[in-house]
Amino acid sequence: MSVSPTATRPHATALETDPETLGWMRGFPPPADRTIAFQDGSFRSFPELRWAWSNIRQLVPTVNVWRGAGPASVLPRQDHDIGAVASMTMDGRPVTFAKMLEETYADGIAVLHRGRLIYERYFGALKPHKPHIAMSVTKSFTGVLAGILVTEGKIDPQAPVTDYVPELKASAFGDARVHEVMDMTTGLLYTEVYTDKNSDVWGLRRANGMAPIPPGYDGPTTILDFLIAQKKQGEHGKAFAYKTVNTDVLAWIVRRASGMTLSDLLSERIWQPMGAEEDAHYHVDRIGTESGGGGLSTTLRDLARFGETMRNHGRFNGRQVVPSQVVEDIGRGGDPEKFKPAGYTTLPGASYRNQWWITHNAHGAYMARGVHGQGIYIDPKAEMVIARYASHPMAGNAANDPVTLPAYMALAKALMAGG
């Protein structure tokens, strides 16, 4: 049985840590005890991160993803107060949809049903026009861009990674295939444990520009240098293991195959044709390379537009934005047997395919997921898309899933029943 995050967390509530109420970064300059900075790492601490995740551009260098000069695509509204929709958490507690948002430190939620925006709420530091960091939801954008290039014959999933990035020849990826990187079935020594300060994920963050370089540090300070240094453990293709370095390799393959930066490619292939309402941005490393595994920030409504594009088999804003075969390949999922050893107890029977999480539940739902509670949840059967930004004190989604996933399914059923 999963344990409720509220039963174990020592953290203050969402209301008590509201960044507007606490007055973070207010004043010219802000008082010392209300200043959030990159160099001292305070932007990653709780409750400071409740402000930081909606204000990345004030902390680290970024590169723009242009929305283009055209009008924003229309999101038809049909307001429906779903806050009272009831569900049961994985450990047997009754909650409402509104209570779920509060318990999981939501910064914003947008629900689309049959293409109409039925529910939109903002909390904390987030506003409709402000980009919020998507964390590893970024991976799913990278996967879709790769999928587009696969359909165009510019990327061969069966090809060696080194066909595109020969610099990785001596690394763990030297004998990996592109599809193994896409589905995270590479055998790597790299660890990604957010509660372990010695985990390799902190080295990646120093390399990609999202953690300061400490005095005396002599490790990699760019993404490519970090990837080149990765060591192999085990065999490729045997089992799924969630490791962000795979996505950063895939992002490099995408750049090489397209001849474009990730930000320009996303703008040209998705952001402009989708009719995004606002520019997005990526945080970049010390030589201007985007973090393809976790660096994208978008507004909530644009995140919802991307989710609706996927639900509609790649069609949105009157055009085919993403080839339908890319979406359908993701929806079919990966191999649940390869996924099982990873031990995600809140995702029984799930799989991973091209940087997306596939539930294989009764509704065929699939997800983009990021630490601290970021997500896109697509339920094809209920014709529902949920886009969510959050600033949960705990990084791992095991803190969110026991409350959010049952609430999403309960909402889907209520919408299908006309409730």
C-alpha positions in Angstrom: 0.0 0.0 0.0 1.3 3.4 -0.9 1.7 5.9 2.0 0.0 9.3 1.6 2.5 12.1 1.2 0.5 14.1 3.7 1.0 11.4 6.3 4.8 11.5 6.2 5.9 15.0 5.0 7.3 17.4 7.5 6.6 20.3 5.0 4.3 23.2 5.5 1.1 23.3 3.4 0.6 24.9 0.0 -1.2 27.8 1.6 1.5 28.3 4.2 4.2 28.3 1.5 2.5 30.5 -1.0 5.3 32.6 -2.5 3.1 35.6 -2.9 2.1 35.5 0.8 5.7 35.0 1.9 6.9 37.9 -0.3 9.8 36.2 -2.0 11.8 38.5 -4.2 9.7 41.6 -3.4 11.4 45.0 -3.1 14.2 46.8 -4.8 16.3 45.0 -3.8 14.4 42.3 -1.9 15.4 41.9 1.8 18.2 39.3 2.3 15.8 36.8 4.0 13.5 37.0 1.0 16.1 36.8 -1.8 16.3 33.7 -3.9 19.6 33.1 -5.8 21.2 30.6 -8.1 24.7 30.7 -6.8 23.9 29.5 -3.3 21.5 26.9 -4.5 18.6 28.5 -2.5 16.3 28.3 -5.6 16.2 24.5 -5.2 15.2 24.7 -1.5 11.6 24.4 -0.3 9.7 26.7 -0.1 11.9 29.0 -2.3 11.3 26.7 -5.3 7.7 27.6 -5.2 8.7 31.0 -6.6 11.7 29.7 -8.6 9.9 27.3 -10.9 7.8 30.2 -12.3 10.8 32.5 -12.6 13.6 30.5 -14.1 14.7 33.4 -16.4 15.7 35.5 -13.4 18.1 32.7 -12.2 19.9 31.1 -15.2 20.6 31.9 -18.9 17.9 30.8 -21.3 17.2 30.8 -25.1 13.8 31.6 -26.6 11.4 29.4 -28.4 9.6 31.8 -30.7 5.8 31.5 -31.0 5.9 33.1 -34.5 4.1 36.2 -35.7 0.7 34.6 -36.2 -2.4 34.7 -33.9 -2.6 32.3 -31.0 -4.8 29.3 -31.7 -8.2 29.4 -30.0 -8.9 27.3 -26.9 -12.7 27.3 -26.8 -14.0 27.7 -23.2 -16.8 25.9 -21.5 -16.3 26.5 -17.8 -17.2 23.6 -15.6 -16.4 23.6 -11.9 -14.9 20.2 -11.4 -13.4 21.0 -8.0 -15.9 18.8 -6.1 -15.3 15.7 -8.2 -14.5 13.0 -5.6 -11.8 10.3 -5.7 -10.1 7.8 -3.4 -6.3 8.0 -3.0 -4.2 4.9 -3.4 -4.1 4.6 0.4 -7.9 4.9 0.8 -8.5 8.6 1.7 -11.4 10.5 0.1 -10.3 13.7 -1.6 -11.9 16.2 -4.0 -10.2 17.4 -7.2 -9.7 20.8 -5.6 -8.2 19.2 -2.4 -5.9 17.1 -4.6 -4.5 20.3 -6.2 -3.9 21.8 -2.7 -2.3 18.6 -1.3 0.1 18.3 -4.2 1.2 22.0 -4.4 -0.2 22.7 -7.8 0.9 26.0 -9.3 -1.6 25.7 -12.2 -4.0 23.2 -13.8 -5.8 23.3 -17.1 -8.3 20.6 -18.1 -9.5 20.1 -21.7 -12.5 18.0 -22.5 -13.2 17.4 -26.2 -10.9 20.3 -27.0 -12.7 22.8 -24.7 -11.0 24.4 -21.7 -13.3 23.4 -18.9 -11.2 24.2 -15.9 -8.2 26.5 -15.4 -6.7 27.6 -12.0 -3.5 29.3 -10.9 -1.8 29.3 -7.5 1.3 30.7 -6.0 3.7 32.6 -8.3 2.2 31.3 -11.6 0.1 33.5 -13.9 -1.5 32.7 -17.3 1.2 34.5 -19.3 4.2 33.3 -17.2 6.3 30.3 -18.3 6.8 27.6 -15.6 9.6 25.1 -15.8 8.3 21.7 -17.2 11.3 19.7 -15.8 11.2 16.3 -17.4 8.0 16.9 -19.4 10.7 18.5 -21.6 11.7 14.9 -22.5 8.4 14.2 -24.2 8.9 17.3 -26.5 12.4 16.0 -27.4 10.9 12.5 -28.1 8.2 14.0 -30.4 10.8 16.1 -32.3 12.9 12.9 -32.7 9.7 11.0 -33.9 9.0 13.7 -36.5 12.6 13.3 -37.8 12.2 9.5 -37.9 9.1 9.8 -40.1 11.1 12.1 -42.4 13.9 9.6 -42.7 16.4 11.9 -41.0 16.9 9.6 -38.0 17.1 5.8 -38.2 16.0 4.3 -34.8 18.1 1.2 -35.6 21.3 3.2 -36.3 24.2 3.4 -33.8 24.2 6.6 -31.8 27.7 7.3 -33.1 26.3 7.7 -36.6 25.0 11.0 -35.4 27.3 11.9 -32.5 30.7 10.3 -33.1 32.1 12.1 -30.1 30.3 9.5 -27.9 32.3 6.6 -29.4 34.4 6.0 -26.2 31.4 6.6 -23.8 28.7 4.3 -22.6 26.7 5.2 -25.7 29.4 4.0 -28.1 27.6 0.7 -28.8 24.0 1.9 -28.2 21.3 2.2 -30.8 19.1 5.3 -31.2 15.9 3.4 -30.2 17.6 2.3 -27.0 18.2 6.0 -26.1 14.7 6.9 -27.1 13.1 4.3 -24.8 15.7 4.5 -22.1 16.8 0.9 -22.3 20.6 1.6 -22.2 22.8 0.1 -19.6 24.5 3.0 -17.8 26.5 3.4 -14.6 24.8 6.8 -14.2 22.4 7.2 -11.2 19.4 9.5 -10.9 18.4 9.7 -7.2 17.2 13.1 -6.2 17.5 12.4 -2.5 21.2 11.4 -2.8 23.5 14.4 -3.0 26.2 12.1 -4.4 24.0 10.9 -7.3 25.2 11.6 -10.8 22.1 13.7 -11.5 23.8 16.5 -9.6 26.8 16.3 -11.9 24.5 16.6 -14.8 22.9 19.6 -13.3 26.3 21.3 -12.9 27.0 20.5 -16.5 23.7 21.7 -17.9 23.7 25.0 -16.0 21.1 24.2 -13.4 23.5 24.0 -10.4 26.4 26.2 -9.5 30.0 25.0 -10.0 31.5 24.6 -6.5 35.1 25.8 -5.7 37.7 23.3 -6.8 35.3 21.4 -9.1 37.1 19.8 -12.1 34.3 17.8 -13.6 32.3 18.5 -16.8 30.8 22.0 -17.2 28.9 21.4 -20.4 26.3 18.8 -21.4 28.4 17.2 -24.2 31.4 16.9 -21.9 29.2 15.2 -19.3 27.8 12.7 -21.9 31.2 11.9 -23.2 32.3 10.9 -19.7 29.4 8.4 -19.1 30.4 4.7 -18.3 28.5 1.6 -19.3 27.0 -0.9 -16.8 25.1 -4.0 -18.0 23.8 -4.4 -21.5 21.8 -2.1 -23.7 18.3 -3.1 -24.7 17.5 -5.3 -21.7 15.6 -3.1 -19.2 14.1 0.4 -18.8 16.0 2.7 -16.4 15.0 6.3 -16.1 18.1 8.3 -16.8 18.0 11.9 -18.1 21.3 11.5 -20.0 19.5 9.4 -22.6 17.3 12.3 -23.5 20.3 14.7 -23.7 21.9 12.2 -26.1 18.7 12.1 -28.1 18.6 15.9 -28.2 22.1 15.9 -29.7 21.0 13.4 -32.3 18.0 15.6 -33.1 20.3 18.7 -33.5 22.7 16.8 -35.8 19.9 15.2 -37.9 18.1 18.5 -38.4 21.0 20.9 -38.5 19.1 23.1 -36.0 19.2 24.1 -32.4 16.5 22.4 -30.2 14.9 25.8 -29.6 14.6 26.7 -33.3 13.4 23.2 -34.2 10.7 23.3 -31.5 9.6 26.7 -32.7 9.4 25.7 -36.4 7.9 22.3 -36.0 5.5 22.6 -33.0 5.3 26.0 -31.3 4.4 28.1 -34.5 2.1 25.6 -36.2 0.4 24.8 -32.9 -0.4 28.5 -32.5 1.3 28.9 -29.1 0.1 31.8 -27.1 3.5 32.8 -25.6 7.1 32.1 -26.4 8.7 29.3 -24.4 12.3 29.0 -23.4 15.0 26.5 -22.5 17.6 27.0 -19.9 21.1 26.5 -21.4 24.5 25.3 -20.4 27.7 27.4 -20.3 28.1 27.3 -24.1 24.4 27.9 -24.9 23.2 24.3 -25.4 19.6 23.7 -24.4 18.8 21.1 -21.7 16.7 18.7 -23.8 16.0 16.5 -20.7 14.5 19.1 -18.4 15.1 22.7 -19.4 11.9 23.8 -21.1 9.6 26.4 -19.6 6.1 27.1 -21.1 2.8 28.7 -20.1 0.2 26.3 -18.8 -2.2 26.9 -21.7 0.5 26.2 -24.2 1.3 23.0 -22.4 -2.4 22.1 -22.7 -2.3 22.9 -26.4 0.6 20.4 -26.9 -1.4 17.8 -24.9 -4.4 18.3 -27.1 -2.3 18.1 -30.2 -1.2 14.7 -29.1 -4.7 13.6 -28.1 -5.9 14.6 -31.6 -3.3 12.3 -33.3 -1.0 15.2 -34.0 -3.7 17.5 -35.5 -4.3 21.0 -34.0 -5.0 24.5 -35.1 -6.4 23.3 -38.4 -3.3 21.4 -39.5 -1.3 18.2 -38.9 1.4 19.5 -36.5 2.9 16.1 -35.6 2.6 13.1 -38.0 -0.1 10.8 -36.7 2.2 7.8 -36.8 4.5 9.4 -34.2 1.5 9.8 -31.8 0.2 6.3 -32.4 3.6 4.7 -31.9 3.8 6.4 -28.5 0.3 5.4 -27.6 1.0 1.7 -28.2 3.7 1.9 -25.6 6.8 0.0 -24.9 7.5 -3.4 -23.3 6.0 -3.6 -19.8 8.4 -6.5 -19.0 11.3 -4.2 -19.6 9.7 -1.5 -17.5 8.8 -3.7 -14.5 12.3 -4.0 -13.0 12.4 -0.2 -12.5 10.0 -0.7 -9.6 7.5 2.1 -10.1 4.8 0.8 -7.6 2.4 3.6 -8.5 2.5 2.6 -12.2 1.6 -1.1 -12.3 1.7 -2.6 -15.8 3.1 0.6 -17.3 5.7 1.0 -20.0 7.9 3.7 -21.5 8.0 4.7 -25.2 9.9 7.5 -26.9 10.2 9.7 -23.7 6.5 9.2 -22.7 5.0 7.1 -19.8 2.3 4.7 -20.9 -0.2 3.6 -18.2 -1.8 0.7 -20.2 -4.9 1.4 -18.0 -8.5 0.9 -19.2 -8.5 4.3 -20.9 -5.2 4.0 -22.6 -3.9 7.0 -20.8 -0.3 8.2 -21.3 1.8 10.9 -19.7 4.6 13.3 -19.8 6.1 13.6 -16.3 8.5 15.9 -14.5 9.9 16.2 -10.9 8.0 18.2 -8.3 4.7 17.4 -10.0 4.9 18.7 -13.6 2.7 16.7 -16.1 0.6 16.2 -19.1 -2.0 13.5 -18.7 -3.8 12.4 -21.9 -6.9 10.1 -21.7 -8.0 9.2 -25.2 -11.1 7.3 -24.1 -12.4 10.2 -22.0 -11.2 12.8 -24.6 -9.5 14.6 -21.8 -6.2 16.4 -21.4 -4.8 17.6 -18.1 -1.8 20.0 -18.1 -0.4 20.6 -14.6 2.5 22.6 -13.1 3.5 22.3 -9.5 6.1 23.0 -6.9 5.9 19.9 -4.6 8.6 19.9 -1.9 9.5 16.3 -2.9 11.0 15.7 -6.3 9.9 12.2 -7.0 6.4 11.7 -8.5 5.8 8.9 -6.0 4.7 11.8 -3.7 2.1 12.9 -6.3 0.8 9.7 -7.9 -1.2 8.3 -5.0 -3.3 11.4 -5.0 -3.2 12.7 -8.6 -3.7 9.5 -10.7 -6.9 8.4 -9.0 -8.2 11.9 -9.2 -7.5 12.0 -12.9 -9.3 8.7 -13.5 -12.3 9.8 -11.4 -12.5 13.0 -13.4 -12.3 11.1 -16.7 -15.2 8.9 -15.6 -17.3 11.9 -14.4 -16.8 13.6 -17.7 -17.7 10.5 -19.7 -20.9 10.2 -17.6 -21.7 13.8 -18.3 -20.9 14.8 -14.7 
